């Protein structure tokens, strides 16, 4: 990872005569705390308009391997006077404030007191972060068709086998969002690849839970499918391990409780995720453990009906033994195996599980031997308790029928005891649920733009679709009972 600064913040205090100022640097995967208390902040201001713990500025490395530049955010820490960016208040007072993405030239002020200004400057030229992804000329014309709702920027924050991920903005709210751009030009519009993309968007529109990444909209043209989702401002669990290297067991238990809440919810809908891993679990607000965790990337998900899923999907590292047996189906329990592997990875921290890429488990004995080796490395006084080992062993049962359900795993003693921890977990989860808002998805979730002229809204196009969406809005509302799930 680059050790060069990715941004700088120059501050000026105009209440002094003459005004004084200074600057501080922002580094990848680092946080700068700002406030009045010198002992609790990296940067302290004596001015009484500044709260003891006022705001934080942090960066998140979203995709280190492929050179996508880090994102820098600012968040109010429950201050009395609030924090504003370019004159717009982003948070104040008790409660969990959302994070706001900073862009080059943004100005941060303390509430309505403009005499203390912090100006952010992006320092991309001093970094080694480079990327070669860009919208095609055709895609630039296509995004004009929905620019009155979402503006897609040139800034990429990730890529994969199926899509390039661009930063975008919601025109109505001003909030940053994510736009996954799927190039389908090389496929038939009836192909399995295109159907998989449609399935993910349609599935997300039916899932409404604090621990599931919300979808906002989707658009399809002849050449491209655009999927708009919420921006997880804390990065993913992979970047969290990059940041801290290792997490304590309490933090891991907090994460796994939220993961299992999300898994139990989708399983109650008959949906198997089939690709649970560090990169697909997002930190919703900030790169700190107590805050909201969300499952994302349902591109490999499947509906487990009376039959069994048979396609060989998911990341090898987290894939259960039954997925390597020819012609053998699998069910919802594939996600429980992945939950066990995820827990094991979090316990070990930012290092690979030894030998797992080459291991193919053929019996429970082989699984037990592997786990015994890992637990021995951690040591009797190491990073995981006996209850934690019991939880992982239960999830990693070779026989899928012997694995717990997501709900049973959630109620394992590792995630419930002692009572003092359980009360703390429940209080934090309740706070996170308050900050969550049920998604408002228009119907149909994928808006067909294939009949619209490029770069315009003629012949009724998107306007008529909007009217139809409003008329069908009630059909998309989910009951309150289904929103929270487990």
Secondary structure, DSSP 8 states (H G I E B T S, - for coil): ---SEEEEEEEEETTSSS-EEEEEEEETT-EEEEES-TTS-SEE---TTS-TT-EEEEEE-SBTTTTB--EEEEEE-S-SS-EEETTEEEE-SSS----EE--TT-EEEETTEEEEEEEEEE-GGGS---------HHHHHHGGGGTTTEEEEEEEEEE-SS-EEEEEEETTT--EEEEEEEE-TTS-TTSHHHHHHHHHHHHHHH---TTB--EEEEEE-SSEEEEEEE--TT-BHHHHHHHHS---HHHHHHHHHHHHHHHHHHHHTTEE----SGGGEEESSSSSTTS-EEE---TT-EE--SS-B----S-GGG--GGGGSTT--B-THHHHHHHHHHHHHHHH-SS--TTGGG----SHHHHHHHHHHHHHHH-TTSS--HHHHHHHHHHT-SSGGGS--HHHHHTSHHHH-SHHHHHHHHHHHHHHHHH-------SSSEEE-TTS-TTS--TTHHHHHHHHHHHTGGGG---HHHHH--
